[in-house]
């Protein structure tokens, strides 16, 4: 799995509040996958998967 091998492959979100909270975003077709990397426990935690055509700032 690519997220296992490359957890920082996703980009930082465009909204600074989400960047400060440590979110990353991966774009897969029309979907946005919001996740955080926990270095201490070596895990990737997915918080939301949503349609990329929606305004997402208030949904996370």
C-alpha positions in Angstrom: 0.0 0.0 0.0 1.4 3.4 -0.9 0.2 5.2 2.3 2.1 2.7 4.3 5.3 3.3 2.4 4.9 7.0 1.7 2.6 8.5 4.4 3.5 12.1 3.4 2.6 11.6 -0.2 -0.6 13.7 0.3 -0.3 17.4 0.1 -1.0 20.0 2.8 -4.6 21.4 2.7 -5.1 24.9 1.3 -6.7 26.1 4.6 -4.1 27.1 7.2 -6.2 25.9 10.1 -6.2 22.3 8.7 -2.4 22.6 8.0 -1.8 23.7 11.6 -3.7 20.8 12.9 -1.5 18.4 11.0 -3.9 17.2 8.3 -2.7 16.0 4.9 -5.0 15.5 1.9 -4.8 12.9 -0.8 -6.8 13.3 -4.0 -8.2 10.1 -5.5 -10.4 10.7 -8.6 -13.1 13.1 -7.3 -12.5 12.4 -3.7 -10.4 14.0 -1.0 -9.0 11.9 1.8 -8.0 13.8 4.9 -5.6 12.1 7.2 -2.9 12.6 9.8 0.4 10.7 10.3 1.2 9.6 13.8 5.0 9.2 13.8 5.3 7.9 17.3 2.9 5.0 16.7 3.8 4.6 13.0 0.2 4.9 11.8 -1.9 6.8 9.3 -5.3 7.8 10.6 -8.0 8.7 8.0 -10.4 11.3 9.3 -12.6 12.0 6.3 -13.3 10.9 2.7 -15.4 13.3 0.8 -16.4 14.5 -2.7 -13.8 17.0 -3.8 -16.5 19.3 -5.4 -17.8 20.2 -1.9 -16.6 23.0 0.4 -14.8 20.9 3.0 -13.5 23.5 5.5 -16.5 23.3 7.9 -17.0 19.5 7.5 -13.8 18.3 9.2 
